[in-house]
């Protein structure tokens, strides 16, 4: 009964005209950036963060959440129609979706993606409503030492699940932790790593780092590739309705993809990407039609689309209940909550119930909006995808500069953003994924705060981290997770699963 009353509260919040509008705006923008290769939810949300200053907290977070899970829908549209994945998680969808389009079944492929995404999103949101509150109650029992160990586990997991070299991922975490130390020490008031620059006395702005590392570096990479897009536009789409045989073949993959994606979405790392690849691999192994994979198998569309949407929405569970971001987008969401004066963590449910349940119910509404938006607007998305990038990037660049300047009315922030843009480009050339750095940048100051609290409460005894059962358990799990990488079978599986090219 308590769950029903909480969902009733969320329904009342989500159905207000202003929140419905921002939910619609969020999922529309999400679909749009999913359609446009070179833009992703991380870059877009980082660019829109300054706008959230003037919005009510609930409306801002509903819109940002809509952008994230909406982008998973949009990526599938261009993967199927023009063999051009808008999102990394949609790379797998292109393998069979585009082949279905060439066979004149583009409508069925798009409908399959929409149905799988809607079902997975609905189930994942239900899991969020069921499991987030009890998890938050457990988290309320955490002390400073437990929180520190939890954040250590989060960083270790983000390293293990990062793309490419393990050494590179560890290096990026260290860079993020060092950047988080810049500014004034909370306890002593002394300045650290400011190089005598008064503009750095308050630290480096989260939005500045996010816009530079994800927005500007993305522009540079796209311009390096010529900035043009090409693709084969499919014939006029006629029937959208799957046949009875299609329904029979896609039901199992949708269910399995939803279950796999829901689990992997909770883990730190790119849960939606990992879920899509894992679901596709699973279906290819167990399907009776395995020889058709890569040639237009409907299972190859249903499973990854269900998995990546389920993973996108269950990734909200650790962020909302523990205050631990499981991927770069969730790190941005944590940043948005801090900007709005909300302390992420288990207290959100008890102190901000309208916000928590409003976001959850808005996801159901947003998934319904996405089904309504995606299929009728297929023609619009196809036209947008053909817009030359040289017309898009100046507008994106100007938007980034205006957004960063509006934070503190400081030109220094724009220069700093440009520096992080160049750093992001250099990191990409060195095959260093920026996601672990962003997670460490967010968690670093929090880890330092909890470390200091734990040491003060224990009077300087470091064994407090091993004496507390929760803390000791989390540290053991972190150690075992790190040791997993050195097991040859796991290492090989990790390399295969995290390839998104």
Secondary structure in CASP SS format (residue, H / E / C, confidence):
PFRMAT SS
TARGET T0000
AUTHOR 0000-0000-0000
METHOD secondary structure of the structure
MODEL  1
X C 1.00
X H 1.00
X H 1.00
X H 1.00
X H 1.00
X H 1.00
X H 1.00
X H 1.00
X H 1.00
X H 1.00
X H 1.00
X H 1.00
X H 1.00
X H 1.00
X C 1.00
X C 1.00
X H 1.00
X H 1.00
X H 1.00
X H 1.00
X H 1.00
X H 1.00
X H 1.00
X H 1.00
X H 1.00
X H 1.00
X H 1.00
X H 1.00
X H 1.00
X H 1.00
X H 1.00
X H 1.00
X H 1.00
X H 1.00
X H 1.00
X C 1.00
X C 1.00
X C 1.00
X C 1.00
X C 1.00
X H 1.00
X H 1.00
X H 1.00
X H 1.00
X H 1.00
X H 1.00
X H 1.00
X H 1.00
X H 1.00
X H 1.00
X H 1.00
X H 1.00
X H 1.00
X H 1.00
X C 1.00
X C 1.00
X H 1.00
X H 1.00
X H 1.00
X H 1.00
X H 1.00
X H 1.00
X H 1.00
X H 1.00
X H 1.00
X H 1.00
X H 1.00
X H 1.00
X H 1.00
X H 1.00
X H 1.00
X H 1.00
X H 1.00
X H 1.00
X H 1.00
X H 1.00
X H 1.00
X H 1.00
X H 1.00
X H 1.00
X H 1.00
X H 1.00
X C 1.00
X C 1.00
X C 1.00
X C 1.00
X C 1.00
X H 1.00
X H 1.00
X H 1.00
X H 1.00
X H 1.00
X H 1.00
X H 1.00
X H 1.00
X H 1.00
X H 1.00
X H 1.00
X H 1.00
X H 1.00
X H 1.00
X H 1.00
X C 1.00
X C 1.00
X C 1.00
X H 1.00
X H 1.00
X H 1.00
X H 1.00
X H 1.00
X H 1.00
X H 1.00
X H 1.00
X H 1.00
X H 1.00
X H 1.00
X H 1.00
X H 1.00
X H 1.00
X H 1.00
X H 1.00
X H 1.00
X H 1.00
X H 1.00
X H 1.00
X H 1.00
X H 1.00
X H 1.00
X H 1.00
X H 1.00
X H 1.00
X H 1.00
X H 1.00
X H 1.00
X H 1.00
X H 1.00
X H 1.00
X H 1.00
X H 1.00
X C 1.00
X C 1.00
X C 1.00
X C 1.00
X H 1.00
X H 1.00
X H 1.00
X H 1.00
X H 1.00
X H 1.00
X H 1.00
X H 1.00
X H 1.00
X H 1.00
X H 1.00
X H 1.00
X H 1.00
X H 1.00
X H 1.00
X H 1.00
X H 1.00
X C 1.00
X C 1.00
X C 1.00
X C 1.00
X C 1.00
X H 1.00
X H 1.00
X H 1.00
X H 1.00
X H 1.00
X H 1.00
X H 1.00
X H 1.00
X H 1.00
X H 1.00
X H 1.00
X H 1.00
X H 1.00
X H 1.00
X H 1.00
X H 1.00
X C 1.00
X E 1.00
X E 1.00
X C 1.00
X C 1.00
X C 1.00
X C 1.00
X C 1.00
X C 1.00
X E 1.00
X E 1.00
X C 1.00
X C 1.00
X C 1.00
X C 1.00
X C 1.00
X H 1.00
X H 1.00
X H 1.00
X C 1.00
X C 1.00
X C 1.00
X C 1.00
X C 1.00
X H 1.00
X H 1.00
X H 1.00
X H 1.00
X H 1.00
X H 1.00
X H 1.00
X H 1.00
X H 1.00
X H 1.00
X H 1.00
X H 1.00
X H 1.00
X H 1.00
X H 1.00
X H 1.00
X H 1.00
X H 1.00
X H 1.00
X C 1.00
X C 1.00
X C 1.00
X C 1.00
X C 1.00
X C 1.00
X C 1.00
X C 1.00
X C 1.00
X C 1.00
X C 1.00
X C 1.00
X C 1.00
X C 1.00
X C 1.00
X C 1.00
X C 1.00
X C 1.00
X C 1.00
X H 1.00
X H 1.00
X H 1.00
X H 1.00
X H 1.00
X H 1.00
X H 1.00
X H 1.00
X H 1.00
X H 1.00
X H 1.00
X H 1.00
X H 1.00
X H 1.00
X H 1.00
X H 1.00
X H 1.00
X H 1.00
X H 1.00
X H 1.00
X H 1.00
X H 1.00
X H 1.00
X C 1.00
X C 1.00
X C 1.00
X C 1.00
X H 1.00
X H 1.00
X H 1.00
X H 1.00
X H 1.00
X H 1.00
X H 1.00
X H 1.00
X H 1.00
X H 1.00
X H 1.00
X H 1.00
X H 1.00
X H 1.00
X H 1.00
X H 1.00
X C 1.00
X C 1.00
X C 1.00
X H 1.00
X H 1.00
X H 1.00
X C 1.00
X C 1.00
X C 1.00
X C 1.00
X C 1.00
X C 1.00
X H 1.00
X H 1.00
X H 1.00
X H 1.00
X H 1.00
X H 1.00
X H 1.00
X H 1.00
X H 1.00
X H 1.00
X H 1.00
X H 1.00
X H 1.00
X H 1.00
X H 1.00
X H 1.00
X C 1.00
X H 1.00
X H 1.00
X H 1.00
X H 1.00
X H 1.00
X H 1.00
X H 1.00
X C 1.00
X C 1.00
X C 1.00
X C 1.00
X C 1.00
X H 1.00
X H 1.00
X H 1.00
X H 1.00
X H 1.00
X H 1.00
X H 1.00
X H 1.00
X H 1.00
X H 1.00
X H 1.00
X H 1.00
X C 1.00
X C 1.00
X C 1.00
X C 1.00
X C 1.00
X C 1.00
X C 1.00
X H 1.00
X H 1.00
X H 1.00
X H 1.00
X H 1.00
X C 1.00
X H 1.00
X H 1.00
X H 1.00
X H 1.00
X H 1.00
X H 1.00
X H 1.00
X H 1.00
X H 1.00
X H 1.00
X H 1.00
X H 1.00
X H 1.00
X H 1.00
X H 1.00
X H 1.00
X H 1.00
X H 1.00
X H 1.00
X H 1.00
X H 1.00
X H 1.00
X H 1.00
X H 1.00
X C 1.00
X H 1.00
X H 1.00
X H 1.00
X H 1.00
X H 1.00
X H 1.00
X H 1.00
X H 1.00
X C 1.00
X C 1.00
X C 1.00
X H 1.00
X H 1.00
X H 1.00
X H 1.00
X H 1.00
X H 1.00
X H 1.00
X H 1.00
X H 1.00
X H 1.00
X H 1.00
X H 1.00
X H 1.00
X H 1.00
X H 1.00
X H 1.00
X H 1.00
X H 1.00
X H 1.00
X H 1.00
X C 1.00
X C 1.00
X H 1.00
X H 1.00
X H 1.00
X H 1.00
X H 1.00
X H 1.00
X H 1.00
X H 1.00
X H 1.00
X H 1.00
X H 1.00
X H 1.00
X H 1.00
X H 1.00
X H 1.00
X H 1.00
X H 1.00
X H 1.00
X H 1.00
X C 1.00
X C 1.00
X C 1.00
X C 1.00
X C 1.00
X H 1.00
X H 1.00
X H 1.00
X H 1.00
X H 1.00
X H 1.00
X H 1.00
X H 1.00
X H 1.00
X H 1.00
X H 1.00
X H 1.00
X H 1.00
X H 1.00
X H 1.00
X H 1.00
X H 1.00
X H 1.00
X H 1.00
X H 1.00
X H 1.00
X H 1.00
X H 1.00
X C 1.00
X C 1.00
X C 1.00
X C 1.00
X C 1.00
X C 1.00
X H 1.00
X H 1.00
X H 1.00
X H 1.00
X C 1.00
X H 1.00
X H 1.00
X H 1.00
X H 1.00
X H 1.00
X H 1.00
X H 1.00
X H 1.00
X H 1.00
X H 1.00
X H 1.00
X H 1.00
X H 1.00
X H 1.00
X H 1.00
X H 1.00
X C 1.00
X C 1.00
X C 1.00
X H 1.00
X H 1.00
X H 1.00
X H 1.00
X H 1.00
X H 1.00
X H 1.00
X H 1.00
X H 1.00
X H 1.00
X C 1.00
X C 1.00
X C 1.00
X C 1.00
END
